[in-house]
Amino acid sequence: MRRRATGIVTDIQRFSVHDGPGIRTTVFLKGCNLRCRWCHNPETLRPAPELQLFPDKCIACGACFEACEQCAHVQAEGGREFRRERCIACGACADVCYAEALVLVGRSMTVEQVVEEVLRDRAYYESSGGGVTVSGGEPLFQRRFCRALLAACKAEGLHTAVETNLAWPWEDVEAVLPVVDLVMMDVKLADPAAHREWTGADNARILANARRLAARGVPLIVRTPVVPGVNDTPEQIGRIADLAAGLASLRYYELLPYHPLGRGKYESLGMEYSLRDVKAPSAEAMARLADEARKRGIEVRA
């Protein structure tokens, strides 16, 4: 029954080397309970499938007009117009869009279907010490499917990891622990008020859950996306590193430089991007922040 459980999957990325040890397959689930203003995967925020439109790729073939029964694609002065409010994300237009100007994000999959894809690279996991990582969005947004998927992967003898914001009641976090070998979590800001301003929620529950995981000996990787103008000072990173250093089961602390590559995704989804003028931090700035974090006696990667 668990293998027939269904979830909404955004992507399955093979040969991933940044989402845990070894060579991994990362399964991205749709839906997130936070709204970090720098999110570079906005297509994973909403829980339901949705359509992305990339006008620059459109070749004006007109196939979408005929395929869409909702009349969401219409002829307009000077070209075409997409009326998103009419779209039901059926994917019919994307199926006939050979130029990939229309892309349906999110598909319903069973645990069995996902595991079948994951197992294609078992040999690479075994040779590299890798496995499967469930990410998002936020995987606990679909917590029943997430747990069923992790359980099925564990049953196949795979190393399992989950990338989570931990902004959930403890019982939701605890439910996945029997089938997880590694928890990768973000601490974006140390100050609760600033955390709420930039993500939509404070960090009290996140930090409390992290301490409970550490008390149980659950291996933890703590990561911080470094965003200029948000958390890119030595003082701010030092405070987060203090929190990370207090977790006894910490494997390492990782600093991830903000990058603006997600801007086009916001436009394709009809969403506003509030950090349009923010640039990526320099390598020198990242090195200084990493040195500050290392003063706490922890391993830091940047």
N, C-alpha and C positions, 0 to 999 in steps of 0.2 A: 504493500500500500504506500509506503514512504517513497518508493522509487517512482510511483505514479503521481506524486505531489507536483504541482505546477507552480512556476514563478515567472516573473517578467525579467528577461535577461537582455541587457544592453549589448554586451559583447563578450566574446571568449577569446582571450589573447594568449596565444601559444608562445613558447620560448621567451618568457618574461624573466628578467634577471634583477629586477628592482623591487620585487614584491615578496621578499623573503629569501631564504637560503637556496642556493643551487638554481637549476633551470626549473621554471614553474609554468603552469598554466593559470592565468588569472581570469576568474569569472566575475564579470561586472553585473550587479543586480540594479534594477531601476528603483528610484525613490530615495529620498533623504529627508530627515527631520530637521536639519540645520540649513541655513541659507548664508553660507560664507560668501562674502561679496567678491572674493577673488577666485571662486570655483572655476577650474578650467575644464570641467566636464558637466556643463549645464544640462546636457541631454540626459543626465542620470537623475536629475532632481525630482521631476514629477514621476509619480508611480506608474502611470499608464503609458502605453505606446503613443508616440507623436511623430509628426512629420517635420523633417528639416527641408528647407528650400535654399538652394545655392543658385541665385539668379545668374551669376557669371558663367555657370556651366550649361545653362539652358540653350538649346539649339533651335528652339521655336518649331519643333516638329508637330506640336498639337496633339500628341497622343494622350496627354493627361486630360485634355478637355473631353475626349470621348470616354476615357476610362472612369472618370469621377461621376458617380450617380448623384452626388450631393451638390454638384455645380460649385465646388470650392475653387476650381480653376476656370477663370473666365477671360475672354478677350477684353482688353481695355485700350484706351487711347495710348498709342505708343508702344503697345506690346501686350503683355499678359498681366493678370492680377491674381493673387492667391488670397482667398477670403478664409482665413484660418478659423473663424467662428463657425463655419459650416463643416469643417473637416471632422470626420469621425475616426481618422487614423486607421482606415481599413487596409491601406497599402496598395490599393489597386493602381493608383497613379505611379507609385514608385516602381511597381512591377514592370511597367511599360516605358519607364524613363531610362533609355539606353545611355544617356549622357550623365546619369547619376546626379542630375540637378535636384531630384527629389529622392529623399532617403527616409525610410521608415525606421525609427529608433525604438527598440523594444519589441521583443517577441516572446510569446508564451512557450515555455519549454518544460518538460518533465525532468525530474531528477535523473531518470534513466537516460534521457537524451543528452543531458549535460555530461554525465559520467562517461558515456560512450565517447564523446569528444575528448574529454580529459585523458582517458586511458590510451589514446593513440600515442602519447609520448611517454609511456611508462618507462621505457628504456633510458630516456634522458634523465628522468627523475632519479632512477636507481644509480646511474653513473655519476650524477652531480650532487646528490643529497638534496634534491629538490622535491617538488610536490605541487599541490594545488592551493591557491589563495582565493578566497571569496572576498570581493570588494564591491564598490558601488560608484556613485551613490553611497548609500549606507546599508550594508547587508542585513542589519538587524531590523530594518524597515520591513523586510520580508522574512521575519525571524523563523517562522515555521519551515518555510522552504529552505532557508539558509541552513538550519540545523539538519534537516533531512539530507541535504546535499553533502554537508560535511560528514555526516554519519555514513553515507554511502561510500564516500571516498576513503574514510578510515577503514571501512570493511574490506576495501580493496588493498589495504596496506600502505596507503599513501600518507605522506606527511601533510598536515593540514594547517593552514594559517587563515586568519581573518583580519581584514583591515576595517576598523570600526572607530567611530567617534566616541563610543562609550556613553553617549548622552541618553541613557535608557535606565529604567528601573533595574535594580540589581538582579531581580529574578529573571529578567530577559537575558541579561549577560550570563548569568550562572547556568542557564539552560543549555548553552552551547559548549560549555567548558569540557564535558566528557568527550567531545569529538574534535577538540582543537588542540594542536601542539604549540601554537605560537599566536600571540595577539599583537597586532601592530596598531598603534593608536596615535592620534594627534593630540598634542597640547599646543594650541594655537596662540594663546595669550594667558599670562598668569593672573591678570587682574579680572575679576568677575564682571565688572561693569563694562570694561572694554571688550571682553569676550562677547557679552550680550550685544553690544553695539555692532560688532563686525560679523557675528554669526547668527544672531537671533536668539541665543540662549546663554545663560551664564555657565561657568565651568564647575560648579560645586559637585554636581552628580558625576561628571567626568572624572574628577580627581578622586572622589570617594570610591568609585568603582576601580580605578587604577590601584589604589592602596589595597583594596580587598583582593584584587588579582595577585598583587605582589605578596600579600600575606599567605596566599595559597601556593605560592611558588610557581605561578604560571609565567612562562617566559614572555618578556615584554620588549618590544621595540617602540620607543617614543620618538615621534617625528614632529617637526615644526616647519610648516611652509613659511619661508621668510618673505614678507611682503613689505616693500618700501613704503614708509609712511604709516605702517600699521604696527609692526613688531620687530623692526630691523635695527634696534639699538643694542649695544652691549648690556645695558641694564635690563632690558626686557628679556633678552635671550638668557642672561645670567639667572634671572628669576625662574624661568622655565627649567633651566638646567638644574637649579636647586631642587625643584620638584622631582625631576627625573632621577637625580642622585639619591633621593629618599626612597626609591623603589628597589627593594632588595633583589628582585628577579630581573632587573633591567639587563638586557643584552648589550644594547648600545643606544645612543641618542643620535638622531639624524636630522640635519638641517637641509631642507629642500628649497632651492631658489625659486621664487615666483617667476613664471614666464607668461607672456601675454598671448600665447598661441590659441587660447580659447575664445578670443574676441569674436571671430567669425561665426563660431557656433551660436553665440547669443543672437546674432542677427538672423541666422538661419531658423531660429526657433521663435522669432518675434519677441525677443526679450531685450531689456535694456542692460547695458554693462556699465556699472558705475566707476570702474577703475580704468577707463579707457586711456588715460594719460600716464599710467604707472608703467615704469620700465623695469626690466629685470635687474636684480642687484648684481654688482660686479663681482668677479672672482676674488678680488682683493677684499671687498666687504664681507663676503662669505667666509673667507679665511680668518678675518679678525673676529667674527662672531664665533666661529668654531674654536678659536684659541680661548676666547672668554669662557665658553662652555667647558672646555677641558680643565679649567682651573678647579672644577669640582671633583676631579679624579675619576671621571667616567670616560668610556670610549665614545668618541664623537666622530661621526662621518658627515662629510659635506661635499 
